[in-house]
Amino acid sequence: MRTVKTLGIHFWVNKQKEIDGEVLLYMRITIDKKRVNISLKRKVPLELWDFKHRKMMGNSAKAKEINNYLEVTKSELYNKYQILRNDNISITAENLKNGFLQEGVESKTLFELLRYHGQKIENTLAIGSIRNFKVTEGYISRFLKQKKLNDISLSNLNYEFLCDFENYLNAYYPKGHPKAMSHNTVTKHIQRLRKIVTLAYNLEWIKDDPFRRWKSSFDKVDREFLSYSELSKLATHHFELDRLDRVRDLFVFSSYTGISYVDIRNLTKQNVWIGDDEGHKWITTFRQKTNTKIRIPLLCRAEQILLKYEVHPVTEFTGKLLPSITNEKTNLYLKEIAKEVGIEKNLTFHMARHTFATTVALSNGMPIETVSKILGHSKITTTQIYARVMDHKIKSDMDAVQRRLDKKARKLEEEHELKLLRKKIADAEKDKYAKMTKDQLLKKLNKIISEKSD
């Protein structure tokens, strides 16, 4: 059942701003105890204004013109009210004011903005990014339907709307999922909405940015990766099933190059070239996600996989560098692979990039700037999420500290032993001299003086 809004329309004049006996005429709209004022840009003589009946007194041409204008204005405002009500659009005093004034920028709606944004990103963002924005738009649509609205004016995008939308997402259970969205997923949807609303602000479709006081942050997530022993065990395992063997090779290739699944699928022989006089092979391509060019020298393990599929029937038929299947099936088969190999981690293909960054590159001394370049990141801050310290590195660093402590301790012990030795010798000499006669002591002194002078 639709909620009935209480609409109040009143005309008034501002006596405080009287100039030459005339005052400005205003209209006040009140809906659910919230009100806005509209200047009608008309002046009336203060002495002829009827404060009780809210109109001009008399039968003069001026009075008839003003009173007729007030009736027409009230009628137009009621029409706008009915239009909003019939279209099931949120009715507020501010929204009604915008509709009455017919201000082009103010009268834009949220779905008009979404359509404009969709056209803008159609040829500028990657397919995956566009798909993600569509998912967010779907949640916005469901949210409005829950509020029994078909659309909403951009002027109604306020802080309260954002809080309500966030609460809706936190309580929403996506179909086929065992639990509600995580905090980071909700934050990502809010982040996309923020980009869309910022576009409206830059286009001057809205006067104020509702996100100006909004603060959000992502929870820190430990991204899983394979240790060197796990990666080695996976790479050398013999699979009876050909499909598992192929998916394993794709995963290992990504683990030794850092190339994402979608970019591996697009690789052809034209992406391989000889990078130096020694005949080392490189791969050069563009990341589909960011259109960033990447150039990667191949490690031995990755090159062995390319050689394995150089004359493979699947690659000869498709013209691709490696065989591939859908991403969904790849991740499904990785679960089988993990179980067969004995890896107790939730193996996904994207974990291969984390494995390359952490286990293959950073743990073996590769600078983070180089890792960022290979991964095709546009910002080094994106790469820093991989710069974790592994247990074996902690042990190695602690061993180095222990070696330095041991060296210092040995030095102190040697100095202490020397000090004791000197004391023992001095004490022994004292006992020796104590038993000598005067002549013997004089003879010893002359000998010492003679040795020093020489």
Protein Blocks (a to p, Z undefined) as FASTA:
>chain_A
ZZdddddddddddfklggehiacddddddeehiacdddehiacdfklpcfklopaedjbf
klmmmmmmmmmmmmmmmmmmmmmmmnopacdfklmmmmmnopaklmpcfklmmmmmmmmm
mmmccfklmmmmmmmmmmmmmmmmmnopabdcfklmcfklmmmmmmmmmmpccehiabdc
dfklmmmmmmmmmmmmmmmmmnopafbdfklmgccdddddddddddfklmmmmmmpccfb
lklmmmmmmmmmmmmnopafklmmmpcfklpccfbfnopacdddddfklopacdddddfk
lmmmmmmmmmgfklmmnopabdcddfklmmmmmmmmmmmnopabdcdfklmmmmmmmmmm
mmnopafklmmmmnopabfklmmmmmccdfklmmmmmmmmmmmmmmmmmmmmmmmmmmmm
mmmmmmmmmmmmmmpcfklmmmmmmmmmmmmmZZ
